[in-house]
């Protein structure tokens, strides 16, 4: 296994004081309340990158505590989870009556929709992976697994550790393979969480994963629809809609949201400012520029052109 000390990003950025660090964490992860007994001498680093709806947040800091109670949990922050990989120092994570003590080489997950308490010692360094719970499949994939420490022992836990950190190191160089790589690694995370509870993957979960993979691979086809997806998997449209029950999304909404996510990524890409908005929309299966513009503004509150200008400065 790679030593935790070897995976901290080389370009880890400048250290910042307590107030600036806590605000950066709130933006990159979630809204927390922070306590620190040495705020005047505190120094920390936050480095954030995102791909395919998943954020990789590298953190380093002096000792402090962070809390999320019901009052601090914003509606827009529900439905996410954070997998914290401990690289140096110690972290005490408490949620749902469980407590995990993380040391270098161990990791744990917590749920954004429930209260949590994190207590950090000096010399703390971690990589936090923030993603929608829905990416772990149907049902309640976090039931019973939050605030449980996973150690990097030979087997699936070591594979998850190595692949997440490798993905983080190579995120900027993945190119067109990035989206698929992110989803493949999260499938491995899902398998690890299920294995930890002795829960086998059922046929419904496996079918839902295949359906989502099919949608992802065919987003550029404007004819993609619940009917074509159902036909490709030998099930009825009604069965397909039942399959998506409990995921927080419908089939059509999932297709639309995945297309919009790719369009947002392309519009914010500094290498693609010359590509017309209509071409971006067509690349990801939107049948026309006006339809795309309306859908994009409903989702983001901005027109595609406004969004691009804001992201590219």
C-alpha positions in Angstrom: 0.0 0.0 0.0 1.2 3.5 -0.8 2.4 5.4 2.3 -0.1 8.1 3.4 2.8 10.6 3.4 3.4 10.0 -0.3 0.0 11.0 -1.5 -0.3 14.6 -0.3 -0.5 16.8 -3.4 2.7 18.6 -4.3 0.9 21.8 -5.2 -0.9 22.0 -1.8 -1.3 25.7 -1.8 -0.5 28.4 0.7 -1.4 28.2 4.4 -4.2 30.4 5.5 -5.4 31.6 8.9 -8.4 30.1 10.9 -11.2 32.3 9.6 -10.2 31.9 5.9 -9.6 28.2 6.3 -13.0 27.5 7.9 -14.8 29.5 5.2 -13.0 27.6 2.5 -14.0 24.3 4.2 -17.7 25.4 4.3 -17.6 26.2 0.6 -15.8 23.0 -0.4 -17.5 20.5 2.0 -20.5 21.5 4.1 -21.6 24.2 6.6 -19.9 23.5 10.0 -19.5 25.3 13.2 -15.8 25.4 14.3 -14.0 25.5 17.6 -10.3 26.2 18.0 -8.3 26.9 21.1 -5.5 28.6 19.2 -7.1 30.6 16.4 -4.4 33.2 16.3 -1.6 30.7 15.5 -3.8 28.3 13.5 -2.7 27.6 9.9 -4.4 25.3 7.3 -4.6 24.4 3.6 -7.6 23.6 1.5 -7.3 22.3 -2.1 -10.5 21.4 -4.0 -11.1 19.9 -7.5 -14.3 18.4 -8.9 -15.2 16.0 -11.7 -18.4 14.2 -12.6 -20.3 15.5 -9.6 -17.6 14.4 -7.2 -15.3 16.8 -5.2 -11.8 15.9 -4.0 -10.9 18.1 -1.1 -7.3 18.0 0.3 -7.1 19.4 3.8 -4.3 20.1 6.3 -4.6 22.0 9.5 -3.8 22.4 13.2 -6.1 21.0 15.8 -9.7 22.1 15.9 -13.3 20.7 16.1 -16.1 20.9 13.6 -19.8 20.3 14.3 -23.0 19.9 12.2 -26.3 20.0 14.1 -29.8 20.3 12.7 -29.6 24.1 12.6 -26.4 23.9 10.5 -27.7 21.4 7.9 -28.9 23.4 4.9 -31.5 21.8 2.6 -29.2 22.0 -0.4 -26.5 20.0 1.5 -28.7 17.0 2.2 -28.2 13.9 0.0 -24.4 13.9 0.1 -21.7 12.0 1.9 -18.0 12.5 2.6 -15.5 9.7 2.6 -12.5 10.9 4.6 -9.1 9.3 4.0 -6.7 10.0 6.9 -3.1 10.7 5.7 -1.6 12.2 8.9 -2.6 13.0 12.5 -5.8 11.8 14.0 -9.5 12.4 13.5 -12.4 11.5 15.8 -15.6 11.2 13.8 -19.0 10.8 15.6 -22.4 10.3 13.9 -25.6 8.2 14.6 -24.2 7.1 18.0 -21.0 5.6 16.6 -17.5 7.0 16.9 -14.6 6.3 14.6 -11.0 7.1 15.5 -9.0 7.5 12.3 -5.3 7.2 12.1 -3.1 7.3 9.0 -4.1 4.6 6.6 -7.8 4.4 7.7 -10.9 6.1 6.4 -14.6 6.6 7.2 -17.8 8.1 5.8 -20.4 10.5 7.2 -23.8 11.6 6.0 -24.5 15.3 5.2 -28.1 15.1 6.2 -27.4 14.0 9.8 -25.6 15.7 12.7 -21.9 14.9 13.0 -18.9 16.0 15.1 -15.3 15.9 14.0 -12.4 16.5 16.3 -9.0 16.9 14.7 -5.5 16.7 16.3 -2.3 18.6 15.3 -0.6 17.7 12.1 -3.9 16.7 10.4 -3.9 15.9 6.7 -6.7 14.2 4.8 -8.3 13.7 1.4 -12.1 14.1 1.6 -14.2 12.8 -1.3 -17.7 14.4 -1.4 -20.4 12.9 -3.6 -24.2 12.4 -3.8 -25.4 9.4 -1.9 -27.4 8.4 -5.0 -24.1 7.5 -6.7 -23.9 4.6 -4.3 -27.1 3.0 -5.7 -30.6 2.5 -4.6 -32.0 2.1 -1.1 -30.1 3.5 1.9 -26.5 2.7 1.1 -25.2 4.5 4.3 -27.4 2.6 6.8 -25.1 1.3 9.5 -21.8 2.4 7.9 -21.4 6.0 8.9 -18.6 6.7 11.5 -17.1 3.3 11.1 -13.4 3.1 10.6 -12.1 1.1 7.6 -8.4 0.0 7.7 -6.4 -0.6 4.6 -6.0 -4.3 4.9 -5.4 -6.6 1.9 -8.6 -6.9 -0.1 -11.3 -4.4 -1.1 -10.5 -1.7 1.5 -7.0 -1.5 0.3 -8.2 -1.3 -3.3 -10.6 1.5 -2.4 -7.9 3.5 -0.6 -5.4 3.1 -3.5 -7.9 3.9 -6.3 -9.3 7.0 -4.6 -5.9 8.5 -3.9 -4.7 7.6 -7.4 -7.8 9.2 -8.9 -7.1 12.3 -6.9 -3.5 12.5 -8.0 -4.4 12.0 -11.7 -7.7 13.9 -11.9 -6.4 16.7 -14.1 -4.9 14.2 -16.6 -7.9 11.9 -17.1 -9.3 13.7 -20.0 -12.4 12.0 -21.6 -11.9 9.0 -19.4 -12.5 10.9 -16.2 -16.2 10.5 -15.8 -16.1 6.8 -16.3 -13.1 6.4 -13.9 -14.9 8.3 -11.2 -18.1 6.2 -11.4 -16.1 3.0 -11.6 -14.3 3.8 -8.3 -17.5 4.8 -6.6 -19.0 1.4 -7.6 -16.0 -0.2 -5.8 -16.8 2.1 -2.7 -20.4 0.8 -2.9 -19.2 -2.8 -2.9 -16.9 -2.2 0.0 -19.8 -0.6 2.1 -22.1 -3.5 1.3 -19.4 -6.1 2.1 -18.7 -4.5 5.4 -22.3 -5.2 6.5 -22.4 -8.6 4.8 -25.1 -7.4 2.4 -24.9 -8.9 -1.1 -25.7 -6.8 -4.1 -29.3 -7.7 -5.2 -30.5 -8.0 -8.8 -32.3 -4.7 -8.6 -29.2 -2.8 -7.6 -27.1 -4.5 -10.3 -29.7 -3.7 -13.0 -29.9 -0.1 -11.9 -26.2 0.2 -12.2 -26.3 -1.2 -15.7 -29.1 1.2 -16.7 -27.1 4.2 -15.4 -24.0 3.1 -17.2 -26.1 2.7 -20.4 -27.5 6.2 -20.0 -24.0 7.7 -19.3 -22.6 6.0 -22.5 -25.5 7.3 -24.7 -26.1 10.9 -23.4 -25.1 12.3 -26.8 -28.0 10.5 -28.5 -30.9 12.9 -28.7 -33.2 9.9 -29.1 -32.3 8.6 -25.6 -35.5 8.2 -23.6 -37.1 5.9 -21.0 -38.4 3.8 -23.9 -35.0 3.3 -25.5 -33.4 2.6 -22.2 -36.0 0.0 -21.2 -35.8 -1.7 -24.6 -32.0 -1.9 -24.3 -32.4 -3.9 -21.1 -35.3 -6.1 -22.0 -37.8 -4.6 -19.5 -40.9 -2.5 -19.8 -41.0 1.3 -19.3 -43.1 0.7 -16.2 -40.5 -1.7 -14.8 -37.9 1.0 -15.5 -39.8 3.6 -13.6 -40.2 1.2 -10.7 -36.5 0.6 -10.7 -35.8 4.3 -10.1 -38.3 4.6 -7.2 -36.4 5.4 -4.0 -33.4 6.9 -5.9 -34.7 10.5 -5.5 -35.0 10.8 -9.3 -37.0 9.7 -12.3 -35.5 8.2 -15.4 -36.1 11.4 -17.5 -34.8 13.6 -14.7 -31.6 11.5 -14.4 -31.0 11.7 -18.2 -31.5 15.5 -18.1 -29.4 16.0 -15.0 -26.5 14.0 -16.3 -26.6 16.0 -19.6 -26.7 19.3 -17.7 -23.7 18.2 -15.6 -21.6 17.5 -18.7 -22.7 20.8 -20.2 -21.7 22.7 -17.1 -18.3 21.0 -17.1 -17.7 21.9 -20.8 -18.9 25.5 -20.4 -16.5 25.9 -17.4 -13.6 24.3 -19.2 -10.9 26.9 -20.0 -9.8 24.8 -23.0 -13.3 25.1 -24.6 -14.2 28.8 -24.6 -14.3 28.8 -28.5 -17.0 26.0 -28.7 -20.4 27.6 -29.3 -23.1 27.0 -26.6 -25.3 25.3 -29.2 -22.5 22.8 -30.0 -22.0 22.0 -26.3 -25.8 21.3 -26.1 -25.8 19.1 -29.2 -22.8 17.2 -27.9 -24.7 16.0 -24.9 -28.0 15.2 -26.6 -30.1 18.4 -26.2 -32.3 18.6 -29.3 -32.1 22.4 -29.7 -30.4 25.5 -28.3 -33.7 27.0 -27.0 -34.7 23.8 -25.2 -31.2 23.6 -23.7 -31.2 27.2 -22.6 -34.5 26.9 -20.8 -33.5 23.7 -19.0 -30.1 25.1 -18.1 -31.6 28.3 -16.6 -34.1 26.3 -14.6 -31.3 24.2 -13.1 -28.7 26.9 -12.5 -30.5 30.3 -12.4 -28.2 31.5 -15.3 -28.2 31.3 -19.0 -25.4 29.1 -20.5 -23.6 32.2 -21.6 -23.8 33.8 -18.2 -22.6 30.6 -16.5 -19.6 30.4 -18.9 -18.6 34.0 -18.3 -18.9 33.6 -14.5 -16.8 30.5 -14.5 -14.1 31.7 -16.9 -13.9 35.2 -15.5 
